[in-house]
Amino acid sequence: MPRRRLLRAIDGETLDTPPIWLMRQAGRYLPEYRATRAEAGSFLDLCYNPELATEVTLQPIRRFGFDAAILFSDILVIPDALRRNVRFVAGEGPQMDPLLPREVETLDPSMAETHLAPVIAAVARIREALPDETALIGFCGAPFTVATYMIAGHGTPDQAPARLFAYRHPDEMDALLALLADMSAQYLIRQLRAGADCVQIFDSWAGILDEAGFRRFAIAPVKRIVAQVRAAEPGARIIGFAKGAGAYLDFYRAETGVDVVGLDWTVPVAQGRRLQADGAVQGNLDPLRLIAGGAALEDGVDAILAGLGDGPLIFNLGHGITPDTPIAHVEALVRRVRAR
């Protein structure tokens, strides 16, 4: 069969209509997701149930016919595999036992393969159930972003606990990020071998680092992941999404080795065009335009297509879809992109 459209874009091809998928496309804005989530019990139970994880992954494909599905899971399954007592509290988000510097050397990844086996089983089920033309994306959290939650024990507005940890205990931070990179690489390799067509590395908090911190704590661990994945799977396609990284994106692809650079909604079109000289970009509609709909949505879509559509582009949001997004607006988005 012809290569899936998403893979053609990743490989640098400019398509008449860019492939489209949305970060968090399986989520609370869909009534069918909410029903399945209630059936599962807890959020982590949903992540570790291959049948139900497959179901929610397929739901947005059935509704919208996106060019790619993304595995339904969470970036925090890695610290969960490290027995950090991860839990998701309604109205408060993820929580876990805060990590102290002296605890880094005690972290034991030996049970990760067994712990994450249900996620890998879901990948295989999803690939079997997807239409042939639909790509499957696997993913992990970037080590720095995962570390921010591990260190604070919860999300924070500016990740000050992790930044202070890095400044005060740089050796322990390096050791933690190396461990997370090695675990993440093995996790992605297993996803690719189970049927994922490509993988994305989410670094949602990379943008809060200064330049030296970005190179040491964001680029170096992702480069380590990419090198290990490519050593095991030489043809692996990898998307890197460093939210808020701004001008750092100008050297992010070259220094990490990712194939595609994900753009958040603050990245100017002109910078996106520069980045396309070296390969595909992904993004970058403001998720609030999708909530607003109407002219705000249409103008946002048209600006991206006009500015980036003549190069290798994967159309996406600049971050994840939010629970209050109207389904009708997602339908309008897909129509607008595909009418190009």
N, C-alpha and C positions, 0 to 999 in steps of 0.2 A: 504494500500500500504506500501512497505518497507520504512523505514526512508530515507529521502533525504540524499545524500552522504555527503553534507556539515555538516548536523546535526550529522551524525555518527562520523565525525572527531572531531567536537566540543565536543562531549560526550566522547572523549578519545580513539576512535577506530583507529587502524592503518590499512589503506586500501592499497591494492596492488598498486593502482594508486591514488594519493591524489586528492581531489577535487580542482578545480581551478576557480578563478575569479580574476579580476584586479580592483584595486582602480581607479576611474575615467574611468571605461570601457565604459561608455556612454559619449562621448566627441568629441572635435573638430577634432580628427584624422579621424573620420567617416564622409564621405560626406552626409550620410542620416541625421546625427545629425545636420550638418551645415544647411541643408535645413529646418529641423524642427525648428531650432533656429531662422532662418530668418522669418519663418511663425509666430512665437510667438510674435515677436516685441522686447521686452527686455528680459534679462536673468531672472529677477524676474517674468515676465509674464509667462515665460516657467515653472518656478518652481510652480506657483500657478494655472496652467491650468491642471486639472487632465487628460484630454484626451491627451494633448501633452506630459506631464510628463510620462504618461504610454508609449506612443510611443517611446520616446528616451530611456526609461529603457529597453524596449524589443529589441531595435536595435542590441546591441551586443550579445544578446542571439540568435537571428536569425542568425547572421553571424558566431559566433564562438561556440555556444552550451556550454557556460560556465555552471558550476554546480550551480551557483547562480547569481541572478540579485540583484542589489542594487538600492534602491529607488533613482530616480533622484530628487535632491533638493540641498540645500546648507546649510552649518552650520550657515550662517548669517540670516536665517529666524527667529531665536530667537530674536536677537536685532531688526530686522525689526518689529516683533510683539510688541516690546517695544517702537516703534515709534522713532527710532533713525535715521530716514531719510537715510536708506540704499539705495545705488545706485551702479551700476556697470558701470564704465567708460571705454570705449574701450581704450586699451593700457595702462591703469593705474590701473586696478583692482578694488576691492571693496572700497567704501568710505562711510563714515557716519559722523554724528556730533560727534566730540570728547567728551567723557564723563569726566566731572569734578568731583572731590571728593564730593562736596556738592550736586551733582545731584543724587548720588546713592540712597538716601532715597526717591527720588521723582519718581523712576522708577515704572511703574504700569503694572503688568502682567495681569490685569483683562480681557483684550481683546484677550489674546493669543489663547484661545481655538477657538474662532470665526475666528481669523486671519489665523490660521494654519489649519482650516477645509479642504481647498482644497488639502493640502498635504496628509491628512489622507484619503480623498476620492481617491486620486491617489493610495495609498497603496492597498486599496480594489480592485480597477480596475486592478492593476498590478497582484495581486495574482490570480484573476479570469482568467487573460489572459495567465499566465505562464504555461508551461508544468508541469504536476504533479511532475516530478522528479527534477524540478529546485527550489532551495530554494530562498526565498526572504529576503534580508537583509534591515532592517531599520537603521537609524543612527541619530546621533546628533554630534555637536562639543562639546568637553570637555569645562567646564566652563572657565578654564584658557585661552585656545586658543581663545574662543569667546571674552573674556574680553580684550585680547590684541588688537583686532580690535576696540572694543568699546572705549577703552581709547585713542589710537592714532588717531582713525578716519580713519585709513588705515593700510595696511601692512607695516612693517619696517624690515630691515635685521636682527636685533638682539632683537627686541621688547623692546628696552630701555625705551620707555614711560611707558609700563605696569610694568616693573621691578622697575622703580623709584616710580611709583604710589604705588606699594606693599610695598616698603621700607619706604616711607614717610607717607603713609596712610594705615597701615595694617588693621585697623578695617573696613575702608570703602571697602578695597579689600575683606576681609572676607565676608562682607555683600553682595557685588556684586556677588561673587562666589556662595554663598548660594542661592541667588535668581536665578541665572542661573542654578544651579544644580536642584532646585525644578522645574523650568520650563521645563528643559530638561527631567527630570524623567517623568513628566506627558506626555510630547510629545512622549517619547519612549513607555510608557504604551499604549497610543492611537495607535501607529503604530503596536504594537504587537497584540492588540485586533482587528485591522483592517485586519490582515493577514500576518504580517511579521513573519518569522520563528525565527529570531534572530536579534540582533541589534549590531551596532559597535559604539564606542565612539572614535572620532578622536581628539587626543591631539597633533596637528601638531607642537606646539611650546613648549611642555613640556621640551624638551632637553636643553633649554637655562637657566633653573633654577639651582641654587646650591642645595645641598642636603636638607638643611632646607626648602628652597623655594619649592622644589619638593614635599616634604612631606605635606607641608601646603597648597600649591596652586594647585598642580596637583593630589596628591593622595586623600587628604581629600574630595574635591568636587566630584571626581569620585566615591569614596566609598559611599558618600551620595546618588548619583544617583542610584548606584547598589542596595543599601538597600531599597530605595523606590520602585524601579521597582520590586524587588523580593518580597516585601511585597504585592504588587498588583497582580503580576504574578509569583508565586513561581517557576515555571519551566522555567523562561526566560533564554535564552542563550545570553551571552554578550561577545563581543570581545572588548578588550581594545588596542588601538594603540597609544603609546606615542613615537612619532618620536624623535630620538636623545637622548633617555633616557639612553642608554648605560648600565652601571652597575646597575642603579636603577631598571632595569627590573628584577633583581634577587629577589626583594621583592615586585614588583608591583602587581602581581596576588594575593599574599597572603594578601596584605594590602588593595587592592581595592575590591576584591571579583569577578573580571571578570573571565570568563571561559577560554578564549583564550588570549594569549599575541601576539600582532602583532609586527613583527620585521622589522626595517628598514634595508637597505642594508649594513650598517656598523656593524651590530651585527655579531660577529664571529659564525661560525657553532658550535664550541665547547660550547659556551654559550647557543645557541639554543637547543643543546642536553640536557644540564643541565635543562633548562626550561621545556623540554618535560617530565621530571620525574614527574612533577606536573600537566601535562595536555597538551592540544594541543597548537601549535604555528602556526603562519601565516606569510608567507613571502617567501623570502625576496630578490628577484632579483633586482639588480640595474636597474632602468628604462632606463638608457643610454645603457645598454647591449641590451635592446629590440630595441632601435633605431639603434645600430650598426649592429645587426644581425650576421649571419655567426658564426665563431668560438667563438666570444665573447659571443654571446647568448647561444650557445650550451654548452660551458664550464660552464657558470654561472648556467644554469639549472641543468646540471649534478652534479655540486658540491652540490647544495641544495638537490637534490634527494638522493645523496650518503650519505650526512651528516645527513639529517633529515627525509628521507623517511622511515626509519624503526621505526618511532614513529608517534604519531598523528600529522599530518601536513595538513594545508590548503595552497596550493601553491598560491602565489600572488607576486606582486611587493613589493619593499621596500618603495614605495610611489606611487603617482598617475601616470598613463600613461600620456605622454606629447603630445601636438598637432602634433608634427612632427614625430610621430611614424608611420612607414610604416605598412599598414594593412597586407602585406605578412609576416612581422616579427611576428605579433600576431598569425597568422595562424601557422607559424613554431613553435612558443612557445607552443601552445596547442598540436600540434602533438608530440613534444618532451616530454612533461610531460606525455601524455597519452600513449606513447610507452614504458614507464618504465616496 
